[in-house]
């Protein structure tokens, strides 16, 4: 069953975010009477603050952790070998 719904919608085509090209935001009824320019500015600010999707963020974090672990491992091996060389 469908029923009529009246929403104020803002569609942002240029989000300013490297991950998202377009967004559709539904404005709460109590703020629907606000000036459209203010709502659009706030929508753009919010979208710029969005971070990378979690799958991308976790891959980047994993790469950094692997590099740090490799550096610690190599440092430990060198610290263990150096006393026997001198």
C-alpha atoms as one frame of an Amber mdcrd trajectory, in Angstrom:
protein
   0.000   0.000   0.000   1.302   3.437  -0.884   0.393   6.652   0.784   1.306
  10.238   0.038   4.416  11.608   1.696   5.546  15.199   1.496   9.302  15.710
   2.056  11.685  18.535   1.425  14.606  16.997  -0.466  18.024  18.402  -1.256
  20.022  16.789  -4.038  23.728  17.602  -4.041  25.472  16.818  -7.327  28.918
  18.179  -6.426  29.649  16.865  -2.946  33.256  18.013  -2.622  34.079  14.519
  -1.341  36.386  12.235  -3.296  34.314   9.125  -2.552  30.777  10.361  -3.206
  29.667  12.138  -6.356  26.007  12.693  -5.492  23.774  12.705  -2.413  20.063
  12.976  -1.725  19.142  14.339   1.703  15.677  14.432   3.257  15.115  17.491
   5.437  13.287  17.014   8.728   9.808  18.551   8.692  10.625  21.038  11.462
  13.434  22.518   9.303  11.585  22.476   5.978  10.790  26.183   6.302  14.486
  27.157   6.584  16.069  29.064   3.734  17.096  26.753   0.943  20.583  28.315
   0.658  21.262  27.595   4.340  20.144  23.974   3.971  22.293  23.500   0.859
  25.371  24.994   2.551  24.932  22.746   5.571  24.464  19.719   3.317  27.726
  20.451   1.473  29.622  20.969   4.747  28.341  17.662   6.095  29.256  15.771
   2.919  32.808  17.183   2.877  33.323  15.853   6.413  32.397  12.290   5.460
  35.312   9.898   5.692  36.292   7.029   3.427  34.001   3.988   3.437  35.070
   1.498   6.108  36.295  -1.096   3.590  38.715   1.402   2.057  39.758   2.764
   5.447  40.487  -0.724   6.820  42.682  -1.640   3.844  44.748   1.513   4.319
  45.079   0.801   8.024  46.137  -2.783   7.357  48.902  -1.662   4.996  50.277
   0.740   7.616  50.162  -1.950  10.305  52.016  -4.420   8.087  54.723  -1.885
   7.304  55.122  -1.008  11.000  55.277  -4.699  11.931  57.920  -5.359   9.289
  60.013  -2.440  10.573  59.800  -3.703  14.164  60.701  -7.228  13.033  63.740
  -6.047  11.080  64.830  -3.856  13.996  64.554  -6.816  16.359  66.564  -9.063
  14.054  69.286  -6.435  13.724  69.374  -5.877  17.497  69.735  -9.624  18.007
  72.501 -10.064  15.415  74.661  -6.999  16.109  76.103  -8.169  19.494  77.404
 -11.335  17.831  79.117  -9.416  15.037  81.278  -7.282  17.325
